Amino acid sequence: MKVLIADESEIIRKRITKLLSSFNKIELIAESESARDTAESIRTISPDVVILDIQFKDGTALDVLHEIGKDDCKPFIIVLTNYNVQAYIKEYSKYGVKYFLDKSKDFIKIKDIVKELISVLE
């Protein structure tokens, strides 16, 4: 399974990489730190899963989702945020986002969701 971690914070990207490093089924973990690079990386590597921060200096996760919505590649998206989760769920669900996590209290859930997705993708 290919995973793309898209977050402005290098600390968060490294923390997620470490969290996922125990999975044998993950063959690639790529990183991105901007909305533009994230959309381009999704097109280039066709990840199965994208762990996507909600806000970048050059745009938002919605910008990324809108951009890749034009493409055939439709990865599972896990959105991470420090903002009020409930305020965004409806808008993001229009793009097929099923996983929307608060960085401060749901971070560990990433591992459980990825484990679930591995079994779905096998």
Secondary structure, 3 states (H helix, E strand, C coil): CEEEEECCCHHHHHHHHHHHCCCCCCCEEEEECCHHHHHHHHHHHCCCEEEEECEECCEEHHHHHHHHCCCCCCCEEEEEECCCCHHHHHHHHCCCCCEEEEHHHHCCHHHHHHHHHHHHHC
